[in-house]
């Protein structure tokens, strides 16, 4: 499956607390499903992070540094993970230049620019799965 096909199928999937599948997912469930469908990878289950504030979640996310590398802003590629501050911490998937696929409580999965308010002020980091490094 190509990323465009995944995005087309994923849009309008509803938010579901601790959701992990096409019936509904939270932000990390969406990312895990994308990596499974597009790369055959089973990412770590960060579900417990979804309810935490960033100050609590960051050290746990950092514990997976062996699998993820931080990417400078402006160098993101499709499938990179955007991590945003908030209550709770929020994650989204880069799908194209300046566009993310994400889902939040009360919303369906959608594509939205992460370069427009409120996202730039909340962006904490961009992470790439080490196995997806480009030469």
C-alpha positions, 0 to 999 in steps of 0.5 A: 500500500502507498501512503496516498492510499492509506491516507484516503482510507484512514480519513474519517476513521473516528477517534476512539480512546486506546483504539488501535484499528480501523473501527477507531483509534487514538493518535498513536493507534493511527501511527501504529496502524500506518507503520503496519500497513505501509512498512510491515513494522510493529511500533512500540505500544505507547498507549499509556503515553496518550494520557500523560502530560509531555513532561511525563511522556517525554522520558518514556518516549526517549527510552525508545531512542534506539528506534527513533532519531530526532529530525530537524524542522524542515527536514521531515519526510512522510512517515516521520512522527510529529510530537506535540505538547498538550494535555495529553501529549499528541502525535501525528504522522507526516504525510506530505510537505507541511501536512500531517494525518492525525486524530483527536477526541471528538474528531475524525482522522484528517489531514491538516497543515502542521505549519498553521495555528495552533500546531507550530507553537506546540511542536516539540519534535519530529522523529524518524524510525531508524529503519526508515533512514534515507541515505 
